[in-house]
Amino acid sequence: MNENNQPLSKQCAYCGLYKPLSEFRRRTGKRAKGQSRRGACRDCRKTRAAAAVPAPAPAKKAGPGRPAVQPALPAVAAQPAQVHGTKPAGPKIHSLPERSKEGKAAEPKGKPRTRAMQQGRGPQPRGMKPDPTDISALVPSAKGMILMRGHSDKGRRWHQEIDLELAVTLVREHAAVIVNRRTIRRLYSNKDFRKYILTRDHYTCHFCGAYGDTIDHLLPRAKGGHTTPVNCVCACNECNQSKADRLVEEFMRR
């Protein structure tokens, strides 16, 4: 039966009479479909609601020689008024067990105690920052590596791991400084390093004294040289090309 063919009346579940659907409440939830109604009519609902409210007890009439007895007040009204600064008497309802004062005082406020503090050792003091040029402060990792970090020409940061020997060379030849015992920082990017060498040598070739705008390694990189301020000089294009990977002594004896 669809919604259009449903009856316009319904039998009450309490009085058993058929009454219009307007006398019943609509259903809610999963059973609220079409003209579905609840089981009790309006009159039965009022009757059940009136029966659920208890009637007040009548006061006893005063007889000869005795006063009228009033009905007892509820337990809440019989309690004494609360005095300012005191707690009302009576058992606590739904109260959690209180912690002992000794246990509460044992816990410090703020940061929790560490294991070192519990054992009485106190916080471990940090060591002093090493000198930026003290190569004896470098301590390699378990793999024998030192972390080197720097920045590119566009300002992006980078980092890589190098061996201890290379880290010592870079610090000794003023290309890097020590940040901590396991980390060094490269001082120049490629563009900044080129500008620094040319400015330092006043754009003058180290070999012939002419104008120079290139950088040459005194100890070639093919023979173990590195790009550091100590190992690099300004050179003209002709000297740089002719020197190639030869040592300075070999090039000057030509």
C-alpha positions as CSV (number, residue, x, y, z in Angstrom):
1,M,0.0,0.0,0.0
2,N,1.5,3.3,-1.0
3,E,1.1,6.7,0.7
4,N,-2.0,7.7,-1.3
5,N,-4.0,4.6,-0.3
6,Q,-3.2,4.7,3.4
7,P,-6.2,5.0,5.8
8,L,-7.1,8.3,7.3
9,S,-7.8,6.8,10.7
10,K,-5.8,4.6,13.1
11,Q,-6.6,2.4,16.0
12,C,-5.2,3.6,19.4
13,A,-3.0,1.1,21.1
14,Y,-4.4,1.9,24.5
15,C,-8.1,2.6,24.2
16,G,-8.6,0.5,21.0
17,L,-10.8,3.2,19.3
18,Y,-10.3,4.2,15.7
19,K,-9.5,7.9,15.6
20,P,-8.3,10.4,12.9
21,L,-4.6,10.6,12.2
22,S,-4.4,14.1,13.5
23,E,-4.9,12.6,17.0
24,F,-1.6,10.8,16.8
25,R,2.0,12.0,16.7
26,R,4.2,11.4,13.7
27,R,6.9,8.8,14.0
28,T,10.6,9.8,13.8
29,G,13.7,7.9,12.8
30,K,13.7,4.9,10.5
31,R,10.0,4.3,11.0
32,A,9.0,7.8,9.8
33,K,7.5,6.9,6.4
34,G,4.5,8.6,4.8
35,Q,1.6,9.0,7.2
36,S,3.0,6.7,9.9
37,R,1.9,7.6,13.4
38,R,2.6,6.6,16.9
39,G,0.4,4.2,18.9
40,A,-1.2,6.5,21.5
41,C,-3.9,9.0,20.7
42,R,-4.1,12.5,22.3
43,D,-6.6,11.6,25.0
44,C,-4.6,8.5,26.1
45,R,-1.4,10.6,26.2
46,K,-3.0,13.1,28.5
47,T,-4.4,10.4,30.8
48,R,-1.0,8.7,31.1
49,A,0.8,12.0,31.7
50,A,-1.7,12.9,34.5
51,A,-1.3,9.5,36.1
52,A,2.5,9.8,36.1
53,V,2.5,13.0,38.3
54,P,2.0,12.0,42.0
55,A,-0.7,14.0,43.8
56,P,0.4,16.0,46.8
57,A,-0.4,14.5,50.2
58,P,-3.3,16.3,51.9
59,A,-2.6,17.9,55.2
60,K,-4.1,16.2,58.2
61,K,-7.0,18.1,59.8
62,A,-6.4,19.6,63.2
63,G,-8.3,17.7,65.8
64,P,-9.1,18.9,69.3
65,G,-5.9,19.5,71.2
66,R,-3.5,19.0,68.3
67,P,-2.2,21.3,65.5
68,A,-2.5,20.5,61.8
69,V,0.3,18.3,60.4
70,Q,2.0,19.6,57.3
71,P,3.4,17.2,54.7
72,A,7.2,16.6,55.0
73,L,9.3,18.7,52.8
74,P,11.8,17.2,50.3
75,A,15.2,16.2,51.5
76,V,16.9,19.0,49.5
77,A,14.8,21.7,51.2
78,A,15.5,20.2,54.7
79,Q,19.3,20.8,54.4
80,P,20.7,23.9,56.2
81,A,21.7,26.9,54.2
82,Q,25.3,27.0,53.1
83,V,27.5,29.4,55.0
84,H,29.9,31.6,53.1
85,G,33.4,30.0,53.0
86,T,32.3,26.5,54.1
87,K,31.4,23.4,52.1
88,P,28.0,21.9,52.4
89,A,27.7,18.7,54.5
90,G,26.9,15.4,53.0
91,P,28.5,12.7,50.9
92,K,30.1,13.5,47.6
93,I,28.4,12.0,44.6
94,H,30.5,10.6,41.7
95,S,33.7,11.9,43.2
96,L,37.0,10.5,42.1
97,P,39.5,9.2,44.7
98,E,41.7,12.0,46.0
99,R,45.4,11.7,45.8
100,S,47.5,11.9,48.9
101,K,49.1,15.2,49.8
102,E,52.6,13.5,50.0
103,G,52.3,12.2,46.4
104,K,51.1,15.4,45.1
105,A,53.9,17.4,46.7
106,A,56.5,15.1,45.4
107,E,55.8,16.0,41.7
108,P,57.4,19.4,40.7
109,K,55.4,21.9,38.8
110,G,56.4,22.7,35.2
111,K,58.9,20.5,33.3
112,P,58.9,16.8,34.3
113,R,62.0,15.5,36.0
114,T,64.5,13.7,33.7
115,R,66.3,10.5,34.5
116,A,69.6,12.4,35.2
117,M,67.8,14.8,37.6
118,Q,66.2,11.8,39.4
119,Q,69.6,10.2,39.9
120,G,70.9,13.5,41.4
121,R,73.3,14.2,38.6
122,G,71.5,17.4,37.4
123,P,71.4,18.7,33.8
124,Q,74.5,18.0,31.7
125,P,76.3,21.3,30.9
126,R,77.0,22.0,27.2
127,G,80.5,22.4,26.1
128,M,82.0,25.6,24.9
129,K,81.8,26.4,21.2
130,P,85.1,25.6,19.4
131,D,87.2,28.1,17.7
132,P,86.2,28.5,14.0
133,T,89.8,27.8,12.9
134,D,90.9,25.2,15.5
135,I,91.2,22.0,13.4
136,S,92.0,19.9,16.4
137,A,88.3,20.4,17.6
138,L,87.0,18.3,14.6
139,V,85.8,14.8,15.6
140,P,84.6,12.6,12.8
141,S,81.5,10.4,13.0
142,A,81.6,6.6,13.2
143,K,82.1,6.5,9.4
144,G,85.0,8.9,9.6
145,M,83.0,11.7,7.9
146,I,82.4,15.5,8.7
147,L,79.3,17.3,7.7
148,M,79.9,20.3,5.4
149,R,77.1,22.8,4.6
150,G,76.9,26.0,2.5
151,H,74.8,27.9,0.1
152,S,74.5,28.1,-3.7
153,D,74.6,31.2,-5.9
154,K,70.9,31.5,-5.6
155,G,71.0,31.3,-1.8
156,R,69.7,27.7,-1.5
157,R,71.3,25.8,1.4
158,W,73.0,22.4,0.8
159,H,75.0,20.0,2.8
160,Q,77.2,16.9,2.2
161,E,79.5,14.6,4.0
162,I,83.3,14.8,3.4
163,D,86.2,13.0,5.0
164,L,88.2,14.5,7.8
165,E,91.3,15.2,5.7
166,L,89.4,17.3,3.3
167,A,87.6,19.2,6.1
168,V,91.0,20.0,7.7
169,T,92.4,21.3,4.4
170,L,89.4,23.5,3.8
171,V,89.6,25.0,7.3
172,R,93.4,25.5,7.1
173,E,93.2,27.2,3.7
174,H,90.4,29.6,4.8
175,A,87.7,28.1,2.7
176,A,85.5,27.0,5.6
177,V,85.0,27.5,9.3
178,I,84.1,25.1,12.1
179,V,80.6,25.3,13.4
180,N,80.8,22.4,15.9
181,R,83.0,19.4,16.3
182,R,81.2,17.5,13.6
183,T,80.2,20.3,11.2
184,I,82.0,22.9,9.0
185,R,80.5,25.7,6.9
186,R,81.7,26.7,3.5
187,L,82.4,30.4,3.4
188,Y,81.8,31.2,-0.3
189,S,79.5,30.2,-3.1
190,N,81.0,29.8,-6.5
191,K,80.1,33.3,-7.7
192,D,81.2,34.9,-4.4
193,F,84.5,33.0,-4.4
194,R,85.3,34.1,-8.0
195,K,84.6,37.7,-7.1
196,Y,86.6,37.5,-4.0
197,I,89.8,36.1,-5.8
198,L,89.6,38.7,-8.6
199,T,89.1,41.6,-6.2
200,R,91.9,40.4,-3.9
201,D,94.4,40.2,-6.8
202,H,93.1,43.4,-8.4
203,Y,92.3,41.6,-11.7
204,T,96.1,41.1,-12.3
205,C,97.5,37.9,-13.7
206,H,99.7,36.1,-11.1
207,F,102.1,34.8,-13.8
208,C,102.5,37.6,-16.3
209,G,101.1,40.7,-14.6
210,A,98.6,41.4,-17.4
211,Y,94.8,41.9,-16.9
212,G,93.2,38.7,-15.7
213,D,89.6,37.7,-15.3
214,T,89.9,33.9,-14.7
215,I,90.9,31.8,-11.7
216,D,93.7,29.2,-11.7
217,H,94.7,26.6,-9.2
218,L,98.4,26.7,-8.1
219,L,98.2,23.0,-7.3
220,P,96.0,21.6,-10.1
221,R,92.9,19.8,-9.0
222,A,94.1,16.8,-11.0
223,K,97.0,16.5,-8.5
224,G,95.0,17.0,-5.3
225,G,94.5,20.8,-5.2
226,H,91.3,22.3,-3.9
227,T,89.3,25.5,-4.6
228,T,90.5,27.5,-1.6
229,P,91.7,31.1,-1.3
230,V,95.3,29.9,-0.6
231,N,95.4,27.6,-3.7
232,C,93.7,29.9,-6.2
233,V,95.0,33.0,-7.9
234,C,93.9,35.4,-10.7
235,A,95.2,34.6,-14.1
236,C,94.7,35.8,-17.7
237,N,93.1,33.6,-20.2
238,E,96.3,32.8,-22.1
239,C,98.3,31.8,-19.0
240,N,95.4,29.7,-17.6
241,Q,95.1,27.8,-20.9
242,S,98.9,27.2,-21.3
243,K,99.5,26.2,-17.7
244,A,96.8,23.5,-17.8
245,D,97.5,20.8,-15.1
246,R,101.2,21.6,-14.7
247,L,102.8,22.8,-11.4
248,V,103.8,26.4,-11.0
249,E,107.5,25.5,-11.1
250,E,107.1,23.6,-14.4
251,F,105.1,26.4,-15.9
252,M,107.5,29.2,-14.9
253,R,110.6,27.3,-16.4
254,R,109.2,27.2,-19.9
